[in-house]
Amino acid sequence: MTASYRIIDYSLRPAKFAERKMLSEIFSRLKVFASLESYRYIGFGSIWFSDCILFHKALGVEDVISIEKEQAHKARFEFNKPYKGIRLMMGSAADVLPGLDWAHRSIVWLDYDDPLNPGILDDVRTVATRATSGTVLAVSVQAEGLVDKRPHLEEPLEITSAQGFRDCFGDARTPQDLEPAGLRGWSLSKTSRRIIRDEIDAGLHSVNAGRNPGQVLRFNQISAFEYADGAKMTTIVGVFVDHGQNGHFEAAGFRTLPFFRDGDEALRVKVPMLTPREMRHLDRSLPCNDSGQLDLGPIPEADGKHYAKLYRYLPNFASFEQ
């Protein structure tokens, strides 16, 4: 399989860019738990290291771990590593995550290119059963379609039914009310987040049984995103909080974020197609709590309103010709 970073420039995907900026704003509010500089970031930096660079610069996080499974390309990852503070750890997430020191509060972004599969859920459970209060977990997966790649199969099978899902993921990970409609289109995005959330809760249930009441952890969902720069993608993000630090969660003000989503619905990130001049025109009306007060000019209303919601997080790309 060709490594995805050889196909996609992750630094130029506009919806991904916006999601990354919104995640950064979420992470900036973790300071109610501990200083941001004391946090550790764990992610999959690829050769672009876009997330590592942003969270180092925006949050001041110095302890950064980038997990990379493409062993054959280690030299290229090392060459592109932008800061000496980034620790490159070669191996899959399944290889690396269990061996980390989880007494350390962490910002963890498991940003997969693949659709949900049992291995991803194993990684999610690894984090959920080891995280300390104040650790945040974001999980991103592709939502184009699920594929059964179990080794004994002659070729990968598309999963289109509840039984197909059960065969691949097992009974314990299969929702009782799963319908075929939940395995296609944008509905798969919601299904994927639900199953990730269920895996986190199942992991917490197993470890909370041995904890004192004040140390029992919950996963408080903060947001969920959907977008399609190419393939449909979805992300769920939340923070692990013990009973004694519930007040910290409320004090962080996550609920006031315009993209706070603690239920099944996600923010659909759609980047409006606007020229730089149109964006500058709209900027003169912003910020604006009432979209009716936007001076749209010739700009389509839907594009203008969407821009007004997301403008703080959208990229400004430009090309130059000589």
Short mmCIF file of the C-alpha atoms (twelve columns), coordinates in Angstrom:
data_MODEL
# 
_entry.id   MODEL 
# 
loop_
_atom_site.group_PDB 
_atom_site.id 
_atom_site.type_symbol 
_atom_site.label_atom_id 
_atom_site.label_alt_id 
_atom_site.label_comp_id 
_atom_site.label_asym_id 
_atom_site.label_seq_id 
_atom_site.Cartn_x 
_atom_site.Cartn_y 
_atom_site.Cartn_z 
_atom_site.pdbx_PDB_model_num 
ATOM 1   C CA . MET A 1   0.000   0.000   0.000   1 
ATOM 2   C CA . THR A 2   1.261   3.479   -0.876  1 
ATOM 3   C CA . ALA A 3   1.719   5.677   2.188   1 
ATOM 4   C CA . SER A 4   -1.033  8.321   2.165   1 
ATOM 5   C CA . TYR A 5   1.417   11.154  2.689   1 
ATOM 6   C CA . ARG A 6   2.795   10.364  -0.793  1 
ATOM 7   C CA . ILE A 7   -0.644  11.117  -2.242  1 
ATOM 8   C CA . ILE A 8   -2.033  13.928  -0.099  1 
ATOM 9   C CA . ASP A 9   -0.403  17.125  1.131   1 
ATOM 10  C CA . TYR A 10  -2.049  17.188  4.563   1 
ATOM 11  C CA . SER A 11  -1.007  20.783  5.120   1 
ATOM 12  C CA . LEU A 12  -3.267  21.935  2.233   1 
ATOM 13  C CA . ARG A 13  -6.561  20.152  2.960   1 
ATOM 14  C CA . PRO A 14  -8.776  23.113  3.922   1 
ATOM 15  C CA . ALA A 15  -11.359 21.250  6.020   1 
ATOM 16  C CA . LYS A 16  -8.619  19.292  7.763   1 
ATOM 17  C CA . PHE A 17  -6.848  22.587  8.379   1 
ATOM 18  C CA . ALA A 18  -9.993  24.027  9.974   1 
ATOM 19  C CA . GLU A 19  -10.486 20.924  12.112  1 
ATOM 20  C CA . ARG A 20  -6.892  21.140  13.307  1 
ATOM 21  C CA . LYS A 21  -7.385  24.779  14.338  1 
ATOM 22  C CA . MET A 22  -10.593 23.933  16.231  1 
ATOM 23  C CA . LEU A 23  -8.858  21.067  18.014  1 
ATOM 24  C CA . SER A 24  -6.115  23.481  18.989  1 
ATOM 25  C CA . GLU A 25  -8.708  25.786  20.552  1 
ATOM 26  C CA . ILE A 26  -10.127 22.855  22.512  1 
ATOM 27  C CA . PHE A 27  -6.687  21.813  23.692  1 
ATOM 28  C CA . SER A 28  -5.873  25.387  24.762  1 
ATOM 29  C CA . ARG A 29  -8.587  25.102  27.413  1 
ATOM 30  C CA . LEU A 30  -6.926  22.131  29.118  1 
ATOM 31  C CA . LYS A 31  -4.938  24.586  31.226  1 
ATOM 32  C CA . VAL A 32  -7.582  24.255  33.950  1 
ATOM 33  C CA . PHE A 33  -6.153  20.755  34.567  1 
ATOM 34  C CA . ALA A 34  -2.444  21.628  34.305  1 
ATOM 35  C CA . SER A 35  -0.159  24.012  32.461  1 
ATOM 36  C CA . LEU A 36  -0.215  23.340  28.725  1 
ATOM 37  C CA . GLU A 37  3.580   23.252  28.703  1 
ATOM 38  C CA . SER A 38  3.448   20.216  31.003  1 
ATOM 39  C CA . TYR A 39  1.314   18.218  28.562  1 
ATOM 40  C CA . ARG A 40  2.654   15.647  26.131  1 
ATOM 41  C CA . TYR A 41  1.342   15.420  22.560  1 
ATOM 42  C CA . ILE A 42  0.993   12.013  20.884  1 
ATOM 43  C CA . GLY A 43  0.062   11.854  17.208  1 
ATOM 44  C CA . PHE A 44  0.858   10.613  13.738  1 
ATOM 45  C CA . GLY A 45  2.872   13.493  12.304  1 
ATOM 46  C CA . SER A 46  3.618   11.948  8.879   1 
ATOM 47  C CA . ILE A 47  6.292   13.767  6.871   1 
ATOM 48  C CA . TRP A 48  4.409   17.055  7.212   1 
ATOM 49  C CA . PHE A 49  4.280   17.200  11.033  1 
ATOM 50  C CA . SER A 50  1.467   19.768  10.662  1 
ATOM 51  C CA . ASP A 51  -0.206  18.811  13.946  1 
ATOM 52  C CA . CYS A 52  3.090   18.623  15.850  1 
ATOM 53  C CA . ILE A 53  4.113   22.083  14.618  1 
ATOM 54  C CA . LEU A 54  0.754   23.707  15.381  1 
ATOM 55  C CA . PHE A 55  0.389   22.305  18.894  1 
ATOM 56  C CA . HIS A 56  3.999   23.097  19.754  1 
ATOM 57  C CA . LYS A 57  3.696   26.673  18.542  1 
ATOM 58  C CA . ALA A 58  0.141   27.401  19.685  1 
ATOM 59  C CA . LEU A 59  0.171   25.562  23.016  1 
ATOM 60  C CA . GLY A 60  3.835   25.504  23.969  1 
ATOM 61  C CA . VAL A 61  3.860   21.705  24.248  1 
ATOM 62  C CA . GLU A 62  7.505   20.599  24.085  1 
ATOM 63  C CA . ASP A 63  7.183   16.850  24.656  1 
ATOM 64  C CA . VAL A 64  5.910   15.642  21.281  1 
ATOM 65  C CA . ILE A 65  5.742   12.017  20.118  1 
ATOM 66  C CA . SER A 66  5.092   11.161  16.485  1 
ATOM 67  C CA . ILE A 67  4.258   7.505   15.828  1 
ATOM 68  C CA . GLU A 68  5.139   6.262   12.348  1 
ATOM 69  C CA . LYS A 69  4.598   2.748   11.038  1 
ATOM 70  C CA . GLU A 70  6.404   3.114   7.687   1 
ATOM 71  C CA . GLN A 71  9.722   1.684   8.842   1 
ATOM 72  C CA . ALA A 72  11.212  1.784   5.343   1 
ATOM 73  C CA . HIS A 73  10.821  5.591   5.261   1 
ATOM 74  C CA . LYS A 74  12.355  6.363   8.653   1 
ATOM 75  C CA . ALA A 75  15.156  8.446   7.141   1 
ATOM 76  C CA . ARG A 76  12.613  10.691  5.400   1 
ATOM 77  C CA . PHE A 77  10.648  11.201  8.606   1 
ATOM 78  C CA . GLU A 78  13.862  12.099  10.452  1 
ATOM 79  C CA . PHE A 79  14.859  14.503  7.668   1 
ATOM 80  C CA . ASN A 80  11.524  16.362  7.828   1 
ATOM 81  C CA . LYS A 81  11.277  16.477  11.626  1 
ATOM 82  C CA . PRO A 82  11.054  20.212  12.309  1 
ATOM 83  C CA . TYR A 83  12.116  20.323  15.972  1 
ATOM 84  C CA . LYS A 84  14.532  18.313  18.060  1 
ATOM 85  C CA . GLY A 85  11.865  18.064  20.759  1 
ATOM 86  C CA . ILE A 86  9.818   15.718  18.564  1 
ATOM 87  C CA . ARG A 87  10.445  12.070  19.392  1 
ATOM 88  C CA . LEU A 88  9.939   9.814   16.401  1 
ATOM 89  C CA . MET A 89  8.743   6.376   17.514  1 
ATOM 90  C CA . MET A 90  8.705   3.813   14.725  1 
ATOM 91  C CA . GLY A 91  6.013   1.149   14.797  1 
ATOM 92  C CA . SER A 92  2.254   0.903   14.716  1 
ATOM 93  C CA . ALA A 93  0.118   2.548   17.381  1 
ATOM 94  C CA . ALA A 94  -0.488  -0.939  18.762  1 
ATOM 95  C CA . ASP A 95  3.270   -1.371  19.159  1 
ATOM 96  C CA . VAL A 96  3.979   2.028   20.715  1 
ATOM 97  C CA . LEU A 97  0.974   3.115   22.827  1 
ATOM 98  C CA . PRO A 98  1.118   0.338   25.492  1 
ATOM 99  C CA . GLY A 99  4.752   1.139   26.303  1 
ATOM 100 C CA . LEU A 100 4.256   4.878   27.007  1 
ATOM 101 C CA . ASP A 101 4.125   6.380   30.500  1 
ATOM 102 C CA . TRP A 102 0.435   7.182   30.925  1 
ATOM 103 C CA . ALA A 103 0.901   8.863   34.304  1 
ATOM 104 C CA . HIS A 104 1.707   11.877  32.121  1 
ATOM 105 C CA . ARG A 105 -1.264  14.061  31.075  1 
ATOM 106 C CA . SER A 106 -1.443  13.854  27.313  1 
ATOM 107 C CA . ILE A 107 -3.092  15.279  24.233  1 
ATOM 108 C CA . VAL A 108 -3.664  12.234  22.031  1 
ATOM 109 C CA . TRP A 109 -4.826  12.455  18.423  1 
ATOM 110 C CA . LEU A 110 -5.183  9.061   16.745  1 
ATOM 111 C CA . ASP A 111 -5.635  10.394  13.228  1 
ATOM 112 C CA . TYR A 112 -6.112  7.352   11.002  1 
ATOM 113 C CA . ASP A 113 -6.387  7.351   7.221   1 
ATOM 114 C CA . ASP A 114 -8.278  4.057   7.390   1 
ATOM 115 C CA . PRO A 115 -11.932 3.337   8.132   1 
ATOM 116 C CA . LEU A 116 -12.792 1.928   11.525  1 
ATOM 117 C CA . ASN A 117 -11.461 -1.583  12.159  1 
ATOM 118 C CA . PRO A 118 -10.869 -3.795  15.230  1 
ATOM 119 C CA . GLY A 119 -7.214  -2.741  15.453  1 
ATOM 120 C CA . ILE A 120 -8.211  0.924   15.770  1 
ATOM 121 C CA . LEU A 121 -10.640 0.036   18.554  1 
ATOM 122 C CA . ASP A 122 -7.824  -1.836  20.319  1 
ATOM 123 C CA . ASP A 123 -5.732  1.353   20.182  1 
ATOM 124 C CA . VAL A 124 -8.658  3.396   21.538  1 
ATOM 125 C CA . ARG A 125 -9.073  0.965   24.420  1 
ATOM 126 C CA . THR A 126 -5.336  1.131   25.172  1 
ATOM 127 C CA . VAL A 127 -5.648  4.876   25.730  1 
ATOM 128 C CA . ALA A 128 -8.974  4.690   27.579  1 
ATOM 129 C CA . THR A 129 -7.682  2.144   30.108  1 
ATOM 130 C CA . ARG A 130 -4.469  4.063   30.843  1 
ATOM 131 C CA . ALA A 131 -5.361  7.770   30.610  1 
ATOM 132 C CA . THR A 132 -5.251  10.047  33.624  1 
ATOM 133 C CA . SER A 133 -7.734  12.801  34.431  1 
ATOM 134 C CA . GLY A 134 -7.129  15.758  32.130  1 
ATOM 135 C CA . THR A 135 -5.908  13.658  29.209  1 
ATOM 136 C CA . VAL A 136 -7.743  14.437  25.970  1 
ATOM 137 C CA . LEU A 137 -8.351  11.927  23.190  1 
ATOM 138 C CA . ALA A 138 -9.303  12.658  19.586  1 
ATOM 139 C CA . VAL A 139 -9.895  9.845   17.115  1 
ATOM 140 C CA . SER A 140 -10.287 10.387  13.356  1 
ATOM 141 C CA . VAL A 141 -11.282 7.698   10.869  1 
ATOM 142 C CA . GLN A 142 -12.336 7.524   7.250   1 
ATOM 143 C CA . ALA A 143 -16.097 7.151   6.744   1 
ATOM 144 C CA . GLU A 144 -16.362 6.053   3.108   1 
ATOM 145 C CA . GLY A 145 -17.067 2.413   3.911   1 
ATOM 146 C CA . LEU A 146 -15.975 -0.419  6.188   1 
ATOM 147 C CA . VAL A 147 -13.844 -3.281  4.923   1 
ATOM 148 C CA . ASP A 148 -13.220 -6.683  6.472   1 
ATOM 149 C CA . LYS A 149 -9.522  -7.513  6.052   1 
ATOM 150 C CA . ARG A 150 -9.216  -10.536 8.292   1 
ATOM 151 C CA . PRO A 151 -6.182  -12.620 7.289   1 
ATOM 152 C CA . HIS A 152 -8.096  -15.790 6.421   1 
ATOM 153 C CA . LEU A 153 -10.166 -14.012 3.742   1 
ATOM 154 C CA . GLU A 154 -8.982  -14.423 0.174   1 
ATOM 155 C CA . GLU A 155 -9.696  -10.742 -0.489  1 
ATOM 156 C CA . PRO A 156 -11.085 -7.786  1.516   1 
ATOM 157 C CA . LEU A 157 -14.878 -7.741  1.900   1 
ATOM 158 C CA . GLU A 158 -16.990 -4.611  1.977   1 
ATOM 159 C CA . ILE A 159 -19.130 -4.556  5.125   1 
ATOM 160 C CA . THR A 160 -22.721 -3.704  4.238   1 
ATOM 161 C CA . SER A 161 -24.766 -5.597  6.842   1 
ATOM 162 C CA . ALA A 162 -24.971 -6.004  10.613  1 
ATOM 163 C CA . GLN A 163 -23.895 -9.632  10.254  1 
ATOM 164 C CA . GLY A 164 -20.889 -8.616  8.171   1 
ATOM 165 C CA . PHE A 165 -19.985 -6.088  10.859  1 
ATOM 166 C CA . ARG A 166 -20.422 -8.712  13.587  1 
ATOM 167 C CA . ASP A 167 -18.217 -11.186 11.723  1 
ATOM 168 C CA . CYS A 168 -15.405 -8.638  11.550  1 
ATOM 169 C CA . PHE A 169 -15.737 -6.770  14.866  1 
ATOM 170 C CA . GLY A 170 -17.301 -9.432  17.100  1 
ATOM 171 C CA . ASP A 171 -20.534 -9.547  19.091  1 
ATOM 172 C CA . ALA A 172 -19.372 -7.319  21.944  1 
ATOM 173 C CA . ARG A 173 -18.555 -4.443  19.575  1 
ATOM 174 C CA . THR A 174 -21.709 -4.722  17.455  1 
ATOM 175 C CA . PRO A 175 -24.615 -2.440  18.426  1 
ATOM 176 C CA . GLN A 176 -27.839 -4.412  18.798  1 
ATOM 177 C CA . ASP A 177 -29.755 -1.916  16.674  1 
ATOM 178 C CA . LEU A 178 -27.198 -1.646  13.863  1 
ATOM 179 C CA . GLU A 179 -28.906 -1.381  10.473  1 
ATOM 180 C CA . PRO A 180 -27.378 -1.543  6.972   1 
ATOM 181 C CA . ALA A 181 -28.289 2.131   6.501   1 
ATOM 182 C CA . GLY A 182 -25.859 2.962   9.297   1 
ATOM 183 C CA . LEU A 183 -22.990 1.534   7.282   1 
ATOM 184 C CA . ARG A 184 -23.180 3.837   4.265   1 
ATOM 185 C CA . GLY A 185 -23.100 7.518   3.389   1 
ATOM 186 C CA . TRP A 186 -22.724 10.078  6.155   1 
ATOM 187 C CA . SER A 187 -24.588 7.706   8.501   1 
ATOM 188 C CA . LEU A 188 -21.386 5.664   8.711   1 
ATOM 189 C CA . SER A 189 -19.717 8.723   10.174  1 
ATOM 190 C CA . LYS A 190 -22.200 8.731   13.063  1 
ATOM 191 C CA . THR A 191 -21.949 4.950   13.460  1 
ATOM 192 C CA . SER A 192 -18.148 5.110   13.604  1 
ATOM 193 C CA . ARG A 193 -18.204 7.757   16.331  1 
ATOM 194 C CA . ARG A 194 -20.772 5.811   18.305  1 
ATOM 195 C CA . ILE A 195 -18.674 2.644   18.223  1 
ATOM 196 C CA . ILE A 196 -15.525 4.543   19.214  1 
ATOM 197 C CA . ARG A 197 -17.432 6.116   22.092  1 
ATOM 198 C CA . ASP A 198 -18.763 2.705   23.154  1 
ATOM 199 C CA . GLU A 199 -15.214 1.314   23.110  1 
ATOM 200 C CA . ILE A 200 -13.990 4.144   25.334  1 
ATOM 201 C CA . ASP A 201 -16.844 3.603   27.776  1 
ATOM 202 C CA . ALA A 202 -16.261 -0.172  27.835  1 
ATOM 203 C CA . GLY A 203 -12.570 0.370   28.558  1 
ATOM 204 C CA . LEU A 204 -13.349 2.818   31.371  1 
ATOM 205 C CA . HIS A 205 -15.926 0.437   32.829  1 
ATOM 206 C CA . SER A 206 -13.300 -2.307  33.088  1 
ATOM 207 C CA . VAL A 207 -10.733 -0.156  34.918  1 
ATOM 208 C CA . ASN A 208 -13.141 1.930   37.021  1 
ATOM 209 C CA . ALA A 209 -14.275 -1.197  38.871  1 
ATOM 210 C CA . GLY A 210 -11.013 -1.164  40.834  1 
ATOM 211 C CA . ARG A 211 -10.950 2.551   41.605  1 
ATOM 212 C CA . ASN A 212 -12.132 4.605   44.551  1 
ATOM 213 C CA . PRO A 213 -15.280 6.670   43.803  1 
ATOM 214 C CA . GLY A 214 -13.314 9.902   43.576  1 
ATOM 215 C CA . GLN A 215 -10.949 8.364   41.013  1 
ATOM 216 C CA . VAL A 216 -13.614 6.997   38.677  1 
ATOM 217 C CA . LEU A 217 -13.031 8.404   35.204  1 
ATOM 218 C CA . ARG A 218 -15.609 9.527   32.657  1 
ATOM 219 C CA . PHE A 219 -15.061 10.499  29.037  1 
ATOM 220 C CA . ASN A 220 -16.701 13.859  28.476  1 
ATOM 221 C CA . GLN A 221 -17.214 14.401  24.758  1 
ATOM 222 C CA . ILE A 222 -16.388 17.927  23.641  1 
ATOM 223 C CA . SER A 223 -16.945 17.868  19.914  1 
ATOM 224 C CA . ALA A 224 -17.334 15.820  16.744  1 
ATOM 225 C CA . PHE A 225 -16.485 16.787  13.177  1 
ATOM 226 C CA . GLU A 226 -17.295 15.573  9.693   1 
ATOM 227 C CA . TYR A 227 -15.754 16.754  6.450   1 
ATOM 228 C CA . ALA A 228 -14.767 15.587  2.992   1 
ATOM 229 C CA . ASP A 229 -11.639 17.141  1.513   1 
ATOM 230 C CA . GLY A 230 -11.657 14.019  -0.618  1 
ATOM 231 C CA . ALA A 231 -12.796 10.971  1.309   1 
ATOM 232 C CA . LYS A 232 -15.408 11.400  4.045   1 
ATOM 233 C CA . MET A 233 -13.739 11.678  7.445   1 
ATOM 234 C CA . THR A 234 -15.007 12.008  10.991  1 
ATOM 235 C CA . THR A 235 -13.489 12.848  14.369  1 
ATOM 236 C CA . ILE A 236 -14.650 12.513  17.949  1 
ATOM 237 C CA . VAL A 237 -12.835 14.343  20.752  1 
ATOM 238 C CA . GLY A 238 -13.272 14.409  24.510  1 
ATOM 239 C CA . VAL A 239 -11.433 14.565  27.806  1 
ATOM 240 C CA . PHE A 240 -11.073 12.015  30.588  1 
ATOM 241 C CA . VAL A 241 -12.205 13.504  33.893  1 
ATOM 242 C CA . ASP A 242 -12.328 11.977  37.350  1 
ATOM 243 C CA . HIS A 243 -15.103 12.812  39.806  1 
ATOM 244 C CA . GLY A 244 -12.930 15.206  41.780  1 
ATOM 245 C CA . GLN A 245 -12.149 17.313  38.692  1 
ATOM 246 C CA . ASN A 246 -15.622 17.705  37.228  1 
ATOM 247 C CA . GLY A 247 -15.450 21.352  38.222  1 
ATOM 248 C CA . HIS A 248 -12.330 21.779  36.083  1 
ATOM 249 C CA . PHE A 249 -14.205 20.515  33.051  1 
ATOM 250 C CA . GLU A 250 -17.008 23.014  33.562  1 
ATOM 251 C CA . ALA A 251 -14.558 25.835  34.277  1 
ATOM 252 C CA . ALA A 252 -12.760 25.196  30.968  1 
ATOM 253 C CA . GLY A 253 -15.732 26.593  29.076  1 
ATOM 254 C CA . PHE A 254 -15.881 23.838  26.465  1 
ATOM 255 C CA . ARG A 255 -19.654 24.228  26.336  1 
ATOM 256 C CA . THR A 256 -19.300 27.813  25.101  1 
ATOM 257 C CA . LEU A 257 -17.343 26.786  22.014  1 
ATOM 258 C CA . PRO A 258 -19.397 27.211  18.811  1 
ATOM 259 C CA . PHE A 259 -18.438 23.671  17.796  1 
ATOM 260 C CA . PHE A 260 -19.249 22.003  21.139  1 
ATOM 261 C CA . ARG A 261 -21.038 18.742  20.380  1 
ATOM 262 C CA . ASP A 262 -21.596 16.225  23.187  1 
ATOM 263 C CA . GLY A 263 -24.215 14.096  21.420  1 
ATOM 264 C CA . ASP A 264 -24.564 12.049  18.252  1 
ATOM 265 C CA . GLU A 265 -24.487 14.982  15.842  1 
ATOM 266 C CA . ALA A 266 -21.280 16.421  14.429  1 
ATOM 267 C CA . LEU A 267 -20.240 19.765  12.989  1 
ATOM 268 C CA . ARG A 268 -20.039 19.322  9.214   1 
ATOM 269 C CA . VAL A 269 -17.016 21.363  8.112   1 
ATOM 270 C CA . LYS A 270 -17.752 22.693  4.637   1 
ATOM 271 C CA . VAL A 271 -15.285 25.224  3.330   1 
ATOM 272 C CA . PRO A 272 -17.112 27.850  1.231   1 
ATOM 273 C CA . MET A 273 -15.711 28.551  -2.233  1 
ATOM 274 C CA . LEU A 274 -14.867 32.236  -1.981  1 
ATOM 275 C CA . THR A 275 -12.262 34.418  -3.614  1 
ATOM 276 C CA . PRO A 276 -9.758  36.295  -1.407  1 
ATOM 277 C CA . ARG A 277 -11.574 39.538  -2.237  1 
ATOM 278 C CA . GLU A 278 -14.912 38.053  -1.143  1 
ATOM 279 C CA . MET A 279 -13.372 36.870  2.129   1 
ATOM 280 C CA . ARG A 280 -11.897 40.298  2.815   1 
ATOM 281 C CA . HIS A 281 -15.313 41.839  2.133   1 
ATOM 282 C CA . LEU A 282 -17.024 39.523  4.625   1 
ATOM 283 C CA . ASP A 283 -14.266 40.051  7.197   1 
ATOM 284 C CA . ARG A 284 -15.308 43.701  7.471   1 
ATOM 285 C CA . SER A 285 -18.646 42.536  8.957   1 
ATOM 286 C CA . LEU A 286 -17.104 40.089  11.424  1 
ATOM 287 C CA . PRO A 287 -17.428 39.056  14.172  1 
ATOM 288 C CA . CYS A 288 -21.195 39.072  13.844  1 
ATOM 289 C CA . ASN A 289 -23.654 37.261  16.126  1 
ATOM 290 C CA . ASP A 290 -26.578 37.924  13.788  1 
ATOM 291 C CA . SER A 291 -25.920 36.590  10.273  1 
ATOM 292 C CA . GLY A 292 -28.645 38.907  9.030   1 
ATOM 293 C CA . GLN A 293 -26.261 41.804  9.632   1 
ATOM 294 C CA . LEU A 294 -23.654 40.403  7.257   1 
ATOM 295 C CA . ASP A 295 -22.918 42.629  4.267   1 
ATOM 296 C CA . LEU A 296 -22.962 39.880  1.648   1 
ATOM 297 C CA . GLY A 297 -22.607 41.957  -1.495  1 
ATOM 298 C CA . PRO A 298 -22.788 39.540  -4.465  1 
ATOM 299 C CA . ILE A 299 -21.733 36.553  -2.302  1 
ATOM 300 C CA . PRO A 300 -24.259 33.674  -2.075  1 
ATOM 301 C CA . GLU A 301 -26.032 33.802  1.291   1 
ATOM 302 C CA . ALA A 302 -25.270 30.193  2.229   1 
ATOM 303 C CA . ASP A 303 -21.546 30.628  1.528   1 
ATOM 304 C CA . GLY A 304 -21.434 33.894  3.429   1 
ATOM 305 C CA . LYS A 305 -23.155 32.489  6.501   1 
ATOM 306 C CA . HIS A 306 -20.941 29.419  6.524   1 
ATOM 307 C CA . TYR A 307 -17.858 31.574  6.237   1 
ATOM 308 C CA . ALA A 308 -19.047 33.686  9.170   1 
ATOM 309 C CA . LYS A 309 -19.275 30.574  11.349  1 
ATOM 310 C CA . LEU A 310 -15.828 29.212  10.491  1 
ATOM 311 C CA . TYR A 311 -13.704 32.168  9.379   1 
ATOM 312 C CA . ARG A 312 -11.433 32.048  12.433  1 
ATOM 313 C CA . TYR A 313 -10.382 28.516  11.545  1 
ATOM 314 C CA . LEU A 314 -10.184 28.616  7.738   1 
ATOM 315 C CA . PRO A 315 -6.857  28.669  5.884   1 
ATOM 316 C CA . ASN A 316 -5.673  31.455  3.639   1 
ATOM 317 C CA . PHE A 317 -4.064  29.698  0.692   1 
ATOM 318 C CA . ALA A 318 -2.768  31.626  -2.288  1 
ATOM 319 C CA . SER A 319 -0.796  30.863  -5.411  1 
ATOM 320 C CA . PHE A 320 1.574   33.201  -7.167  1 
ATOM 321 C CA . GLU A 321 2.420   33.457  -10.849 1 
ATOM 322 C CA . GLN A 322 5.365   35.299  -12.359 1 
# 
